[in-house]
Amino acid sequence: MDIKIRQSIFLLSIFLSGTQLSAQTHEWRTALSKDAKITARYNFSTRINEEGDKVPVVKTVTTSTESIDIDNCISLMKDVSKHKDFRGEKSSKLIRTVSENEWIIYYYNDKTLITPAVDGSYLMIFEEDRQSKTATFTITADPTLIEKTNTSRLTYAKEIYLFKETEEGKVEITIETTVSPGFKVPFLMMKKAFPRKSFEHMEKFLEAAKKEKP
């Protein structure tokens, strides 16, 4: 891995640790989708951002077990151009391959009537353990990986996609997210978005994975 990227990850880990200590942690809530196939746990808190302002943070853990080959999930995650299909961005692009299991990626979303255009640069790392039948993709925001644009850049975000084969031949999928908006968002607006957004994220991922051909 490049020295610059290693330094960026190290600095980001320090930053995330420090801000998490200052966050006000609230109780976790649990919800089931209407068909009871998806479980979503979510938690709202606050942190102090780089400008010294208190901003919201939302953490989610969404799980589902489906009859999908784990290689479908891996193939889908490695094709960054398809991330927008389940994440909801306008575009998702591979910027650079760092190594066989590390990539610098970029997400962009157009502005709406109530939100500005938002982008983010991330380091995606893939880990696989065939013995335990698990595969993990960790996507961590690092605003320094790509030159700043005129859009509002997301600087505080981390996503973990964990896939585990079960004895029944299915795949247990867990999507963990921690994110703080890159622009000012009323706390009530964020609360209204969950757990619906977690369910939609998983539903779209499952739909895309079932269509994937490894």
C-alpha positions in Angstrom: 0.0 0.0 0.0 1.3 3.5 -0.8 2.8 5.4 2.1 0.4 8.3 1.6 -2.6 6.0 1.8 -1.3 4.4 4.9 -0.8 7.8 6.5 -4.3 8.8 5.5 -5.8 5.7 7.1 -3.8 6.2 10.3 -4.9 9.9 10.6 -8.5 9.0 9.8 -8.6 6.3 12.5 -7.3 8.8 15.0 -9.9 11.3 13.9 -12.8 8.8 14.1 -11.7 7.6 17.5 -11.5 11.1 18.9 -14.8 12.2 17.5 -16.6 9.0 18.7 -15.5 9.8 22.2 -17.2 13.1 22.0 -20.4 11.6 20.6 -23.6 11.4 22.7 -24.6 7.8 22.3 -28.3 7.0 22.3 -30.1 3.6 22.6 -30.2 1.3 19.7 -33.5 0.6 18.1 -34.5 -2.5 16.2 -37.0 -2.9 13.4 -38.2 -5.6 11.0 -39.1 -5.1 7.3 -42.7 -5.7 6.3 -41.9 -9.2 5.1 -39.8 -9.8 8.2 -36.8 -10.8 6.1 -34.6 -7.8 7.0 -33.6 -6.7 10.5 -32.3 -3.2 11.0 -30.7 -1.8 14.1 -30.0 1.9 14.2 -28.6 4.5 16.6 -28.4 8.3 16.5 -25.8 10.4 18.2 -23.7 13.6 17.7 -20.1 14.5 17.2 -18.0 17.7 16.9 -16.9 18.1 13.3 -13.7 19.8 11.9 -15.3 23.2 12.1 -16.2 22.7 15.8 -19.9 22.3 15.1 -22.1 19.6 16.7 -23.5 17.4 13.9 -25.6 14.3 13.8 -24.2 10.8 13.3 -26.2 7.7 12.4 -25.0 4.1 12.8 -26.9 1.1 11.3 -26.5 -2.6 11.3 -28.8 -4.3 8.7 -29.0 -8.1 8.2 -30.7 -10.6 5.9 -30.2 -14.2 4.9 -30.8 -15.1 1.3 -30.3 -17.9 -1.2 -27.4 -16.2 -3.0 -24.0 -17.5 -3.9 -21.3 -15.6 -1.9 -19.4 -15.1 -5.1 -22.3 -13.1 -6.5 -21.9 -10.7 -3.5 -18.1 -10.5 -4.0 -18.4 -9.9 -7.7 -20.9 -7.1 -7.2 -18.8 -5.3 -4.6 -15.7 -5.5 -6.8 -17.6 -3.9 -9.7 -17.6 -0.3 -8.3 -19.6 1.0 -11.2 -22.6 -1.0 -9.9 -22.4 0.4 -6.3 -24.8 3.2 -7.3 -27.4 0.6 -8.1 -27.8 -0.3 -4.4 -26.4 2.8 -2.6 -28.5 5.3 -4.5 -25.8 7.7 -5.8 -25.8 9.2 -9.2 -22.5 7.6 -10.0 -19.9 5.3 -8.5 -16.4 5.0 -10.1 -13.2 3.2 -9.6 -10.4 5.8 -9.4 -7.3 3.6 -8.9 -6.5 0.0 -8.0 -4.0 0.1 -5.1 -3.5 -3.6 -4.9 -5.3 -6.9 -5.6 -7.6 -6.2 -2.6 -7.5 -2.4 -2.3 -9.2 0.3 -4.4 -9.7 4.0 -4.3 -13.3 4.7 -5.3 -15.5 7.8 -5.7 -19.2 8.4 -5.2 -21.2 11.4 -6.4 -24.8 12.5 -6.0 -26.6 15.4 -7.6 -28.2 18.1 -5.6 -32.0 18.0 -4.9 -34.5 20.6 -3.8 -33.4 20.1 -0.1 -29.8 18.9 -0.4 -26.6 20.1 -2.2 -24.5 18.0 -4.5 -22.4 15.6 -2.4 -19.3 13.5 -3.3 -16.9 11.3 -1.4 -13.5 9.6 -1.9 -13.0 6.2 -0.2 -10.6 3.4 0.3 -12.2 0.0 -0.2 -10.5 -3.1 1.3 -11.4 -6.7 0.6 -10.7 -9.5 3.0 -11.7 -13.2 2.5 -11.5 -16.3 4.6 -12.4 -19.4 2.7 -12.0 -21.6 5.8 -14.7 -19.7 7.7 -16.6 -19.0 4.5 -16.6 -15.2 5.0 -15.9 -12.2 2.9 -15.7 -8.6 4.0 -15.5 -5.2 2.2 -14.7 -2.2 4.3 -15.2 1.2 2.7 -13.8 4.2 4.6 -14.1 7.8 3.6 -10.9 9.7 3.2 -11.4 13.2 1.6 -7.7 13.5 0.8 -7.6 10.7 -1.7 -9.1 12.8 -4.5 -8.7 16.5 -5.2 -11.5 18.6 -3.7 -14.4 19.5 -6.0 -17.0 22.2 -5.8 -19.5 19.8 -4.2 -20.0 19.1 -0.5 -17.6 16.4 0.4 -18.5 13.6 2.8 -15.6 13.2 5.3 -17.0 11.0 8.0 -18.3 7.6 6.8 -17.5 4.0 7.1 -19.4 1.0 5.7 -18.7 -2.7 6.2 -20.3 -5.4 4.0 -19.9 -8.8 5.6 -21.0 -12.0 3.8 -21.0 -15.4 5.5 -22.1 -18.7 4.0 -24.5 -20.7 6.2 -24.7 -24.5 6.6 -28.0 -24.3 4.7 -26.2 -23.1 1.6 -27.5 -19.5 2.0 -25.6 -16.3 2.6 -26.0 -14.1 5.7 -25.5 -10.5 4.7 -24.6 -7.8 7.2 -24.3 -4.1 6.2 -22.8 -1.8 8.9 -22.7 1.9 8.4 -21.5 4.9 10.3 -22.0 8.3 8.7 -22.3 12.0 9.4 -23.7 14.2 6.5 -21.3 16.4 4.6 -23.8 19.3 4.9 -26.2 20.6 7.5 -29.2 18.3 8.1 -31.9 18.8 10.7 -31.8 16.0 13.2 -35.5 15.3 12.8 -35.1 14.8 9.0 -32.4 12.2 9.6 -34.6 10.4 12.2 -37.5 10.2 9.7 -35.3 8.5 7.1 -34.6 5.4 9.3 -35.1 2.5 9.3 -36.6 3.0 5.8 -33.2 3.8 4.2 -31.6 0.7 5.8 -34.3 -1.6 4.4 -34.0 0.0 0.9 -30.2 -0.3 1.0 -30.4 -4.1 1.7 -33.3 -4.7 -0.7 -31.5 -3.0 -3.6 -28.3 -4.9 -2.7 -30.1 -8.2 -2.7 -31.7 -7.4 -6.0 -28.4 -6.5 -7.6 -26.6 -9.5 -6.2 -29.2 -11.9 -7.5 -28.6 -10.5 -11.0 -24.8 -10.7 -10.7 -22.9 -13.3 -12.7 -19.5 -14.1 -11.0 
